[in-house]
C-alpha cells in the first residue's frame, strides 16, 4: 500500500493543513473567511467523494504501490475523477475570488498578502476538510491489505 493511504501519514497531513490554516488566519487577522468558507465547503464535498471511492475500491488501493497507481484507481471511478477535478475547480475558483477580494481595495503594499492569504486560507481549508472527511475510509483500505483478505 502506498504511504499516502496510511492513517499515520494522513494524520500528519491533517495536522499540517490545520496548522497552516491557523497560521494564515493569524497572519491575516481573520480577513480570509470568505475563501476559507468556500474551501471548507468544497472540501467536505471532495472528502465525501474520496471516502466513497476509498471504500468501494479498497482492494485496488491496498495494492497500489506508487502515487500513479493511487491516481489510476481514483480516475477509474466517476466519483474519483470528480474528486480530482473538484480540487482543480476549487483552486481556480479560489484564485478568482482571491483576486476579486484583493482588488476591491486600492492596490497597496499589502495587496499581495491579501491575495495570497485568501488563496492559501481557502486551499488549506479545502485540503483539511477533504482529508478529514475521507480519513475514516482509510481503515477499509488497511483491512483490504491484511493477509487474511489476500486471494489464494
Buried (B, 14 or more C-beta within 10 A) or exposed (E): BBEBBBEEEBEEBBEBBBEBBEEBBEBBEEBBEBBBEBBBBBBBBBBBBBBBBBBBBBBBBBBBEEEEBBEEBBBEBEBBBBBBEBBEEBBEBBBEBBBEBBEEEEEEEEEEBBBBBBBBBBBBBBBBBBBBBBBEBBEBBBEBBEEEEEEE
